[in-house]
Amino acid sequence: MAADSDLPFDPWDPAFVADPYPAYAELRARGRVHYFEPSDQWLVPHHADVSALLRDRRLGRTYLHRFTHEEFGRTPPPPEHEPFHVLNDHGLLELEPPDHTRIRRLVSKAFTPRTVERMRPYVHRLANDLVASLVEAGGGDLLTDVAEPLPVAVIAEMLGIPEADRGLLRPWSADICGMYELNPSKEAAAKAVRASVEFSACLRELIAQRRKDPGDDLISGLIAAHDQDDRLTEQEMISTAVLLLNAGHEATVNATVNGWWALFRNPGQLDALRADHSLVPTAIEELMRYETPHQLFERWVLDEIEIGGTTIPRGAEVALLFGSANRDPAVFTDPERLDLARRDNPHISFGAGIHYCIGAPLARIELEASMRALLEQAPTLDLAEEPRRKPTFVMPGLEGLSVVVR
């Protein structure tokens, strides 16, 4: 298979990770799909194609519901990775119908709009407390002081995870998410496997406790969820809980910190937001578009497809470039400009189709709570020093965001 020559795409280059958007513009100009040999993937950079392929059932997050690894022309993962794949492959994000349909229906019975809305006062109270501590200290690290503890505490509260275990959640999640980068290292894989084992054991014990003594938490809700005598298996409950934690806070943490970093780089927009807090809802959507928290999502080609005259065979993998789609001038007016008042904003940061993020309403509540708390309590918040970026491309983030309250 011939690769496109000299593609402006290098997800392992720190300069590219820091600013992939000029390269995305070149990819869009050069065509609708490009074969990238280092990761053996077809890159899809246009909004229309990404949006359509997210809904196209000829593609899937997995192929194992239809083919064996060998039938699909793929090598099975090494046996030592099994704990990660058992955990990962039973989660909503990695399943296709009919299993996805069944599990999402059951999870939705526990993860209802009422359940999420009931968390709103807790989220806002916690955000205000975290920001108050930051202000009292005269500043600090927005990442570790506000962005991380807020969504971790929220999902832990929802799941009913005991206080004593909550300090382990963020490290476990970070290690598991390391496997979602392109071509992860052996060290990253080993960390993900170890975290999968430890996190699963913690949840298995919690599920056993909730079976004996149910509460009003999400774990109890997952245990109770049933439909026509159909219930979640224990592994499905464990995988669902881990997915809700990982997806429910990794993206929110990065959206918060990357969003504020974007605001500091665009002082005119930050001034407008400080002057008019009614911009918060559109600001959140625009920051999700402008600094896409999850730059790339992968899909397997289950049945041959054609994109722009290029045939992509069954067994191939496409890489849907969310970050590029969210800067596509065919969809967004002046896409390289941060516009917190942007109304027409069909960004795809929460995905689309059957895998649309089930936690999107909760994420929006968390992002709104932290933004309002910072605007109200720290109107003079300013950058203390230039941040350092993490080397990760798929889920880009900062090592920290040092701020001062002047």
N, C-alpha and C positions, 0 to 999 in steps of 0.2 A: 504494500500500500504506500503510495507516494505521499510524503508530507509536503505541505505548503512550505516553500523555501523562505527563509529569513522572516518568520513570523515575529511580530513585535509582541511576544508573549513569553514572559519568563517569571513564573510564580515563585522562583527561588532567589530572585534578585531583590535585595532590599530596596533598591531605587524603584523598581516596578511595583513592589508591594506598597510603598509609600504613596505612589501616585500612578495607578494603572490606567487612568482615564484617557490620556493622550493615545496610549496603545489601543485602547478599546475603540477610539474614533477611527484609527487606522484599520483595525479589523473590520469595522462596519463598512468602511469605504472600499475595502478590498473584496468583499463578498459576504454571502449569507452563512457560509459554513467553511471551516478550515480544519484540516487534519493536523493534530499536534502530536508528533511522534514520541516525545519524552514520557508522556502519560498515556499514550495510545488512546486518545480521545478526539472527538470532533467538537470543536469550539463553535458555539452558536451565539453571536453577539447582538442580534437585532431584537427589539422588543416584541414585534409581531410574531416572530418565530418562537422566541422563548415562551411567550404567553400561550401560543397555540400548542406547543409541544408539551407543556405542563398538563394540558387537558387531553392529549392524544393517547389513547389506550394502546397504541402500537408500541408505546414506550412504557417502561416500568422501573420502579425503584429496585425490584428484584426480578430474577428470571426463574427462580427455583419453584415457583408455582406451576411452571410449564415445562421446564427443562432441567436435566441434571447439569452439573458443571461441564461434564464431558460433551454432552449433546450441544451445549451452547458454545463449545470451543474455548472454555475458560478453565484455568487451573484452580482446583479447590484451595481454600486458604490453608496454611499450615496448621497441623493439629494443635500446636501450642497456643494458637489464637482462639481456640474453640470457646473459652469463657466469654470473650468479647462478642463473638458472633452469635452465641446463644442469646446473650442479653440484647444485642443490637437487632438481630433478625426477627425478634418477636415483638418489636415495637411498631406502632402505627406508621412511622415514617418509612419503614423498610418493607412494608407488606403491600400486597396487591389483592384485589377482590378474588375470591369471596372472603378471605380472612380479614382483609382491611375493612370491608363493609361491616362484617359482624362485630369486630372489635371496636371500631369507631362508634357504632351504634350503642354498644354497651358502655363505652367510656363516656359518651355524651350524656348518658343517664346520670352519671355522677358529676360530670364537669358541665353543669348547666349554667345558663346565663344568670340564674338566681344565685348559684354558688359563687360565681365570679363577682357579681355585684355586691354580695354580702361582704366581700373582702375589701371593698372600697374604703370604708372608714379606717380599717386597720392599716391599709397601705398608706393613706394620707397621714395618719398619725405617726407611723414609723418614719416616713420620709421627713416630716417636720422635725422629729426628734434627732434624726441623723444630721440634718442640715443645721439644727440648733447647736449641736456639738461642734460641727465644723466652724461655725461662726464664732462660737465662744473661744475656740482655739486660735482664731485669727487666720484660719486657713488650714491647709493640709493636702492630702491626696484625694482628689475627687473619686478616683477609682476605688480605693480601699475603704474610704470613709463613708461613701454614699452609694456609688453605682453597684458595687458588689453586694454589700450586706442587705440592701433593700429587696431585690428579687429573690435572693437565696432564702431570706427569712420568710418572705411571702409564700413561696412554694413549699417550704418546710412546714409552715403553719397550716397550709391547705392539706398537705399530705398527712399531717399529724406526727411528724418526726420529732422525737424527744429532743429537748434542748441540748442534752449532753452529746448527741450525735451530730448536731448541725454544723459544727466546725469542720467536719470531714467532708461535707457535701461539695464545697467549691473545689478542693483539690481532686476529689474523685471525678467530678464533672470535667475539669480541665484536662485530666489525664485521658479520660475516655474520648473527649473531643479531639485529642491529638491524632486519633486514627482517621479523622475526616479530612486531614490535609492530603494533598497529592503526594503519592509515593512516601508514606510515613517511614521513618527510620526504625531499625530494630529496637532501639531504646524506647521510642515513642510507643511501639506496639507492646513492648513488655510492660510499660506503665499502664497502658489501657487495659491489658489483661488483668493485672493485679487489682486495679481499681474496680473492674467489673466483678471480680470475685468478692472483694470486700463489700462493695455497695450492695450486691445481690444478697449476701449473707445478712447484712443489716436489715434489708427490707423483708427478707423471709422471716426473720424473727419478729419484726413489727406486724406483719400480716398474721402470724400465729397468735400474737397478743390480741389483735383486733377481732379475730374470729371468736375468741373467748369473751372479749369485752368491747363491743362495737362503740364507736363514738360518732360525732358528726363531721369527721374529717373525710378527706377524699379516699384514703385507703379503705376505710369502712364502706364508703360508697361504692368503690370498685368491687369489694367483696359481695356487696348486696345486689349489684347490678345484674339483672337477668332479663331475658326476653324469650318467651316460649320455651322455657326450660334450658335455655342456652346461657352459660356463664363464662366468665373469664377464667382461664387456667391460672395457676399460681405464677407460672413463668410470664404469662401475658400481663398480669398485674405488676410484677416486678419490672418488666421492660417498659410498661406504660409509665410507671412512677419515675423511672430513670429518664425516659424521654421528656416527661413534663419538667423535670428539673433541668436537664441539659438544654433543651430547646427553650424552656421557660425562663432561663436566666442568662445563658451565654450571649444570646443575641441582644437581650435587654441591657446587659452590662456594656457591651460594645456600642450599642446605639446611644446610650447615655454619654459615655466618655468621648466617643468619636464625634457625637453631636455637639458637645460643648467645645471641643477642639475646633470644629468647623465654625462655631459662633465666634470664638476668639479670633479666628482668622478673617472673619467678616464683621468687623465692628459696627458697620452701619446697620446691618440686620439685627445684631444684638441690641443696639440702641433702640431700634424700632420695637423689638419684643419687650424690652424693659419699659417702654413708654405705653405699650398697649398689650396687656396680658390676655386679651381676647384672641390674640394670635396663636396662643398655645396649641390648640388642636391642629391647625394647619402647619404650624412650625414642626410639630412632631412628625407629621406625614412627610414634610419636605426634607427633614433631616434623615428620615429613613430612606428616602430616595437618594439624597445627595451623598450620603456616606452609608452605602448599603451594608448592613451588618453581616450578611452572608453572601459573599461575592459569587459563588459558584454552586450549582446543584447538578448532580449527575443523574442520568437516566440510561437504562439499558435498552437497546433496540431489539424488541421482541419480534417484530415483523418489519421487513425492509421498508424504508421510508425514502422520500426524495425531498431535498431542500435546495431550491434555486438551481435545479438541473443536476445536482450531485446526488447520486444514489448512495445511501448509507445502509450497509447490509445488516441482516440479523446477526446478533452477537457482538456488534460494535457498542461503544459507549459514547454518549454525547455529554458535553459539559455545557450547561446552560448558564451563560454569563449574566447573572442578575445585575451586577454593577454596571455592565455595559448597557443592558436593556433600560436601566433606570436613567441613563444619560443619552438616550436615543433622540436626536432632534426630529425624527419623524413623528414622535409622540409628544415630546415636551418642548415648549417654547423656551429658547435660550437655556438649554439644559445644563450648561456649565456654571450657570449663575445660581447661587443660593437665594431663593425667594420665599421667605417665610409666609407670605400671603398667597402663595400659589394655590389656586382652587382646583384647576383641572390637573389632577395628580394621580393617574392610574399606575402608581409604582407597584412592583411585584415583590417587594421585600418579604411579604408574608406568604408568597407562593400563589398557587392557583390550582383549580381542579380538585380532585378528591383528597389531595395532600395539603390543601390550604391549612395554614397553621391554626390548630384548634385553640391555641392559647393567645391568639391575637387580641381579643378583648381585654384579657388580663395584662398583656404587655402594654397596651395603650394606657390603661389605668396607672400602671407603675411609672411609665415615662412622663405622664401628665403630673403625677404626684411629685416626683423629684424635681421636675422643671418648675412647677409653681412654687414649691418650697424654696428653691434657690433664688427665684426671681423676687419673692416676697421678703425673705429673710437676709439675703445676701445681694442686694442691688448693686454693690460695688465689687462683686466678685471679679477677680482678674487673674490672668495667667502669671504664675510665679517663675516658671522656666520652661524652655522648649521641651516637649515630651519626647520620649524614645518609643519608637514603634516596635511591636512584637514582630518576629519574622514570619508569622503565619499569614497566608494569603486567603484561604477559603473563609476563615473567620478572622478578619483583620482587627487588631486592637492596639492599645497602647500599654506600655509597661507601667504607666502611671500618668496622672495629670495633676501636677502640683499647682495649687491655686492659693491666692491670698485674698482676704477680705480687707479692703483698704478703708 
